Amino acid sequence: MARAFQTSCQTGSLTPLIKEELKYTIMNRRHSAGQEEIVVQFPTPARYELNDEETKRRQVRLEKNRAAAARHREKKKANKRQDEEELGVLEARNTELRQAVEFLETEIRTLRSLLPPAPE
């Protein structure tokens, strides 16, 4: 169990601990049922090494991914700049329109003050 804990800490995976617990649970149940003990071993999986072709494909895929990510970031920056420019134009137009509304409201007040009061 200590070895499983050590392996678990090194790999950052709970799998070795779970396998050991399962092994001991099976052995306990067999012992409780009066059956003979069996040797339970989990072979360590073999590491797969990439061949040259797979390594090249992986490298190409990584480079394409980096290029796509760079394009995406650049497009995002361009869209942000365009949105900021559009915002500036719209804010300027909004200011102009507010000034026009204020001018027209002033004109209306001036014209109303020149008119005689309405008869009731």
Buried (B, 14 or more C-beta within 10 A) or exposed (E): EEEBEEBBEEEEEEEBBEBBEEBEEEBEEBEEEEEEEEEEEEEEEEEEEEEEEEEEEEEEEEEEEEEEEEEEEEEEEEEEEEEEEEEEEEEEEEEEEEEEEEEEEEEEEEEEEEEEEEEE
